[in-house]
Amino acid sequence: MRSTLISTLATAATAAAILVPTGSAEAAGSCDLWRSTNGAKTGFARCTSFDGAAKYKIRVSCSKGGTVYSPKVSVGQTTWATCKSGYVTHTTLFRA
């Protein structure tokens, strides 16, 4: 019983960690941030509004050092940035 409970709690903690967005917004808006599930090498963002901005981009920090910027996109589109080495540790939104 105890090992089943510990296993269940560990699984729940892992699932919660995957669902938590990895990032912060520079300004108020309605944005979703997420990482790829295959090694978490790519960070994504999609904003439906971003404090009146017409375009935005993201910056991802990579676990083995380095920073990668995404292409600028219009509000309503999805943008992404991929770490060449390591995985995404943090994603930040910026007006473009």
Backbone as CSV, one residue per row, in Angstrom:
resi,resn,N_x,N_y,N_z,CA_x,CA_y,CA_z,C_x,C_y,C_z
1,MET,0.835,-1.188,0.000,0.000,0.000,0.000,0.879,1.251,0.000
2,ARG,1.895,1.273,0.870,2.751,2.450,0.987,3.532,2.692,-0.304
3,SER,4.073,1.642,-0.923,4.834,1.808,-2.159,3.922,2.269,-3.296
4,THR,2.662,1.814,-3.300,1.715,2.261,-4.317,1.420,3.739,-4.147
5,LEU,1.249,4.194,-2.914,0.987,5.598,-2.631,2.176,6.449,-3.044
6,ILE,3.383,6.029,-2.722,4.588,6.773,-3.091,4.715,6.834,-4.608
7,SER,4.460,5.724,-5.274,4.520,5.684,-6.730,3.494,6.630,-7.343
8,THR,2.279,6.634,-6.802,1.216,7.514,-7.291,1.592,8.973,-7.098
9,LEU,2.139,9.317,-5.930,2.559,10.696,-5.661,3.692,11.118,-6.578
10,ALA,4.639,10.232,-6.822,5.758,10.549,-7.719,5.257,10.778,-9.138
11,THR,4.307,9.958,-9.581,3.735,10.133,-10.919,2.984,11.446,-11.012
12,ALA,2.221,11.791,-9.994,1.477,13.051,-9.986,2.422,14.244,-9.996
13,ALA,3.502,14.172,-9.245,4.476,15.263,-9.212,5.146,15.431,-10.572
14,THR,5.461,14.330,-11.218,6.065,14.395,-12.553,5.090,14.995,-13.548
15,ALA,3.839,14.579,-13.521,2.831,15.121,-14.438,2.639,16.613,-14.205
16,ALA,2.616,17.043,-12.954,2.460,18.464,-12.647,3.635,19.261,-13.169
17,ALA,4.826,18.722,-13.062,6.013,19.433,-13.538,5.962,19.621,-15.043
18,ILE,5.410,18.677,-15.765,5.316,18.785,-17.217,4.271,19.826,-17.622
19,LEU,3.201,19.954,-16.850,2.125,20.869,-17.198,2.393,22.314,-16.817
20,VAL,3.333,22.565,-15.942,3.617,23.929,-15.504,4.312,24.684,-16.624
21,PRO,3.796,25.860,-17.028,4.456,26.648,-18.064,5.866,27.045,-17.635
22,THR,6.755,27.197,-18.591,8.140,27.544,-18.300,8.417,28.952,-18.762
23,GLY,7.979,29.917,-18.028,8.301,31.243,-18.508,7.677,32.360,-17.745
24,SER,7.892,33.537,-18.266,7.347,34.740,-17.692,7.025,35.700,-18.819
25,ALA,6.127,36.599,-18.557,5.751,37.604,-19.544,6.310,38.953,-19.140
26,GLU,6.796,39.688,-20.119,7.326,41.022,-19.880,6.173,42.000,-19.661
27,ALA,5.045,41.771,-20.286,3.888,42.645,-20.172,2.643,41.782,-20.025
28,ALA,1.523,42.424,-19.649,0.283,41.684,-19.468,-0.238,41.204,-20.809
29,GLY,-0.823,40.038,-20.821,-1.387,39.497,-22.049,-1.994,38.148,-21.794
30,SER,-2.498,37.557,-22.848,-3.063,36.226,-22.766,-2.199,35.306,-23.622
31,CYS,-1.258,34.621,-22.964,-0.280,33.794,-23.669,-0.145,32.434,-23.014
32,ASP,0.094,31.424,-23.840,0.418,30.087,-23.358,1.867,29.802,-23.717
33,LEU,2.610,29.270,-22.754,4.007,28.871,-22.951,4.114,27.387,-22.653
34,TRP,4.862,26.652,-23.485,5.065,25.236,-23.220,6.346,24.765,-23.867
35,ARG,6.765,23.566,-23.470,7.966,22.922,-24.022,7.566,21.671,-24.770
36,SER,8.426,21.272,-25.719,8.183,20.018,-26.419,8.285,18.870,-25.419
37,THR,7.591,17.791,-25.700,7.615,16.640,-24.794,8.765,15.698,-25.108
38,ASN,9.372,15.825,-26.274,10.461,14.945,-26.670,11.802,15.568,-26.284
39,GLY,12.173,15.468,-25.025,13.450,16.009,-24.564,13.400,17.467,-24.170
40,ALA,12.269,18.126,-24.325,12.079,19.534,-23.941,13.134,20.446,-24.557
41,LYS,13.494,20.193,-25.808,14.509,21.003,-26.485,13.935,22.262,-27.123
42,THR,12.608,22.326,-27.285,11.978,23.464,-27.950,10.960,24.118,-27.027
43,GLY,11.011,25.446,-26.945,10.029,26.227,-26.209,9.075,26.874,-27.196
44,PHE,7.794,26.929,-26.861,6.757,27.483,-27.724,5.977,28.552,-26.977
45,ALA,5.361,29.463,-27.732,4.450,30.447,-27.154,3.380,30.776,-28.179
46,ARG,2.190,31.027,-27.670,1.081,31.503,-28.504,0.320,32.517,-27.680
47,CYS,0.225,33.730,-28.198,-0.488,34.817,-27.517,-1.716,35.214,-28.317
48,THR,-2.845,35.359,-27.643,-4.048,35.874,-28.290,-4.178,37.370,-28.054
49,SER,-3.449,37.885,-27.062,-3.291,39.329,-26.846,-1.999,39.505,-26.059
50,PHE,-1.357,40.647,-26.259,-0.106,40.877,-25.553,0.086,42.376,-25.315
51,ASP,-0.698,42.926,-24.400,-0.597,44.321,-23.969,-0.586,45.297,-25.144
52,GLY,-1.429,45.047,-26.126,-1.543,45.945,-27.262,-0.479,45.760,-28.341
53,ALA,0.470,44.867,-28.134,1.528,44.648,-29.128,0.970,43.893,-30.331
54,ALA,1.497,44.211,-31.504,1.081,43.515,-32.720,1.926,42.262,-32.953
55,LYS,3.178,42.283,-32.469,4.099,41.153,-32.649,4.811,40.853,-31.335
56,TYR,5.290,39.616,-31.225,6.047,39.197,-30.042,7.047,38.137,-30.440
57,LYS,7.954,37.820,-29.536,8.929,36.739,-29.727,9.251,36.166,-28.355
58,ILE,9.962,35.033,-28.330,10.386,34.448,-27.064,11.897,34.274,-27.054
59,ARG,12.413,34.162,-25.847,13.823,33.821,-25.631,13.816,32.597,-24.736
60,VAL,14.547,31.555,-25.135,14.672,30.378,-24.278,16.106,30.287,-23.766
61,SER,16.233,29.918,-22.507,17.535,29.637,-21.905,17.724,28.134,-21.938
62,CYS,18.928,27.708,-22.289,19.211,26.281,-22.458,20.055,25.749,-21.298
63,SER,19.828,24.493,-20.947,20.476,23.885,-19.785,21.994,23.816,-19.903
64,LYS,22.510,23.696,-21.105,23.961,23.601,-21.269,24.552,24.951,-21.663
65,GLY,23.867,26.012,-21.304,24.316,27.359,-21.613,23.753,27.833,-22.933
66,GLY,23.699,29.110,-23.085,23.212,29.682,-24.333,21.776,30.134,-24.245
67,THR,21.466,31.041,-25.140,20.137,31.615,-25.257,19.754,31.620,-26.727
68,VAL,18.503,31.285,-27.012,18.021,31.248,-28.390,16.746,32.088,-28.469
69,TYR,16.657,32.916,-29.512,15.464,33.735,-29.752,14.630,33.133,-30.872
70,SER,13.326,33.303,-30.776,12.409,32.821,-31.807,12.227,33.893,-32.870
71,PRO,11.615,33.501,-33.987,11.212,34.505,-34.966,10.103,35.380,-34.372
72,LYS,9.988,36.620,-34.840,8.881,37.486,-34.445,7.630,37.013,-35.167
73,VAL,6.519,36.975,-34.435,5.244,36.590,-35.045,4.150,37.542,-34.596
74,SER,3.073,37.569,-35.357,1.913,38.377,-35.004,1.128,37.701,-33.886
75,VAL,0.431,38.516,-33.105,-0.450,37.985,-32.067,-1.434,37.035,-32.747
76,GLY,-1.660,35.891,-32.141,-2.531,34.864,-32.703,-1.763,33.734,-33.357
77,GLN,-0.461,33.943,-33.600,0.372,32.901,-34.188,1.251,32.265,-33.115
78,THR,1.785,31.097,-33.429,2.681,30.388,-32.511,4.120,30.592,-32.960
79,THR,5.007,30.833,-31.998,6.428,30.944,-32.286,7.183,29.915,-31.457
80,TRP,8.432,29.638,-31.816,9.218,28.619,-31.119,10.695,28.927,-31.242
81,ALA,11.451,28.377,-30.301,12.916,28.448,-30.329,13.439,27.124,-29.792
82,THR,14.491,26.596,-30.434,15.023,25.277,-30.092,16.461,25.374,-29.603
83,CYS,16.741,24.725,-28.486,18.104,24.636,-27.953,18.889,23.641,-28.804
84,LYS,20.064,24.017,-29.222,20.940,23.120,-29.991,21.562,22.074,-29.073
85,SER,21.813,22.487,-27.817,22.446,21.603,-26.849,21.718,21.738,-25.515
86,GLY,21.301,20.644,-24.950,20.581,20.679,-23.680,19.088,20.836,-23.897
87,TYR,18.392,21.273,-22.849,16.945,21.420,-22.895,16.568,22.813,-22.403
88,VAL,15.328,23.213,-22.662,14.825,24.529,-22.279,14.646,24.577,-20.767
89,THR,15.262,25.578,-20.129,15.093,25.755,-18.687,14.165,26.919,-18.360
90,HIS,14.063,27.890,-19.265,13.219,29.055,-19.002,12.826,29.698,-20.329
91,THR,11.601,30.191,-20.387,11.094,30.880,-21.581,10.585,32.253,-21.162
92,THR,10.969,33.293,-21.908,10.545,34.658,-21.613,9.915,35.268,-22.870
93,LEU,8.801,35.957,-22.710,8.119,36.643,-23.801,8.598,38.081,-23.915
94,PHE,8.661,38.599,-25.136,9.037,39.979,-25.395,8.169,40.571,-26.479
95,ARG,7.891,41.875,-26.372,7.279,42.597,-27.488,8.296,42.647,-28.605
96,ALA,7.839,42.594,-29.841,8.776,42.645,-30.974,8.500,43.861,-31.839
